Amino acid sequence: MDQFLTYFEVGFKHIVGRNLGVDHILFIVALAVRYQFTDWKKLLILVTAFTIGHSITLALSVFNVVNYSIAWIEFLIPVTIVITAISNWFVKKFTFKARFPLIYFFALFFGLIHGLGFSNYLKSMLGKDSSVIWELFSFNVGLEAGQLVIVLAILIISFIFVNLLKCSRREFLLYVSGGAFAVALLMALERVPQ
């Protein structure tokens, strides 16, 4: 149980701890900002799609099935935020009736890229004699818990601005997405592989 808690804490703190994964937080914000508490089922599917994506490549990387350029992954992570933020600009109505909207596929596909980013962090911690599967599972559960904290925070902030302060939902979406876009674009430009 100690091992589970150790890697759970590492995963959780990677998202919301001292060494904040700002790029991963921005991605979750860009994904979640179009939704409200009433959309919780769709948001749950969205976050699960992201988790499935990053869990797949995290495992493949930890088991050395895939090899990749760290510089390219570090560049592509903010690019995923830029694309997700841009996709929010096209949301005009908040009725989300499509069974599988495009944002779900973004979450799944971009999760694959983010998983490769997480894997460097996790691989640096794993020892040669460690039970990798249990540690990988624990780390993923911690990441998921951290992501849910971010989702809850953005839902609360959205509720305050849209429901209590009566800000236009579309304007709130555009402001938050614009902020995420600007920060992510700067990150991407700073990380362009040489």
Beta strands, then each sheet from edge to edge (+ up, - down):
end
